[in-house]
Amino acid sequence: MAIFDSTISNDTLIALDLERADIKSMNIYNDGEGLTIDVELNSKPHKCPVCSTETSRIKGYQNKIIRHSILNNTPCIIDYRARRYICPLCGKTFFENNPFTNKGSRLSVATVYNVLADLKNPALTFSYVASKYHISQSTVANIFDRGVNIPRRTLPECICFDETYAFKSDRSNYICVLVDYKDKKVIDILPTRRMQDLTDYFYNIPLEERKKVRYVSFDMWQTYRSVAKTMFPNCVTIVDKFHLLQEFTRKATRVRIRIMNKNKKIKDELENEARRLKKEKKKLPPDKQEKLIQAQRNYYILKKFEWMIFSKNKDILNPNLEKKMNHALGQYCNLYDLFNLLENTDEDMTEMINLKDELYDFYEKCTYEESKAKINELIIDFRSSSVPELVSFANTLTQWKPEIINSFIIIPGINKKMNNALIENRNKSIKLLKHSSNGYTNWKRFRNRVLYTINDDEKFKL
Ligand SMILES: [Zn+2]
């Protein structure tokens, strides 16, 4: 006879994944430390797991305590009176089927489900999830390891290679991230970007699959080019535009800092001299006074308005906008005027900004065909530059010339050029995972966690 408290709501039953008809008795009480659900199921015929004979012969009972973390504020356990059956034919004894746990587990299905659902969020740590469900961190890790095992995705037509500094292993400080450019999914992540490791990895993928890869884009890491050329016999190699521009930006910053330091040195020396002269009630001679004012202005502009060098703010190009008083410079100016001053702080600054414009125009205006001739002009202009920091950029352009030209190819099917911009966002998520994990030491777990959280279509299994 079914005896259960009629106050047990349907919600509780659903949370337990039970039909009312399954329950022989259920009693829920709070003992002050948390909620306990005493439950016994109705007896019903079971098939023997050995010989499949149907039986209803009861061998006995055993109480099982199951962690059932469905409530946010209170720990909850199921005290389950588990029935054992015996097979009349072969004598095998076995537990009845139950909806609370997977075989051998002391955690309810709902707990496992909740834990795995929460771990989909890259911001939640194992220890946070553990305390939320009143279980240990190693239990969370076990649930994760059992529930999430994500295979590599099939190699697509367009692959972006990138790396991020995330998982410290004995092999490498970088992890290599492979992204499908078309569907934006992460194909796989590898614990290293070393030649031998990448080669081993791709050798294990059938050649037929590798032959289908047509476009591979990467930053300027030689290994990626070699690996792509040997492993994907039909691919076109592409250097990512953003990485190339980043390299230019680094050099441009060096130029600016050098000019700033030069002005600071003049400014400091003349300020000291002026101070000494003041004690003797004298002043700097007019030519030095003018030199000091120029150095002070240059230093101020280079420090305060350097952001304009790479800015896309259209106001910079408009001379007719309202001018405001700039007290440091002692004049009315708008962004156009300020940029003009910035550009003219030094001959090297003028040249650097001209070369920057040339490089940006190259990327913005050239077609694939035009890029082949234009890149040679760029190389000559950088090579013959009088700015020492920029001369070596000609080497970068020469070294990666075919890959830079290839970056102008409009990819059939998506009608876009290929770049790695989307990977950078993914790297942010990976860094977040790394940050929220207090350092993973288990590569397999880290890899699964990354793929599980980043690819929204990856599922867990209970
Ligand atoms: Zn049997």
Residues whose N, C-alpha, C, O or C-beta is under 5 A from the ligand:
A	BS01	ZN	C48 V50 C51 S52 T53 C87 L89 C90 G91 K92
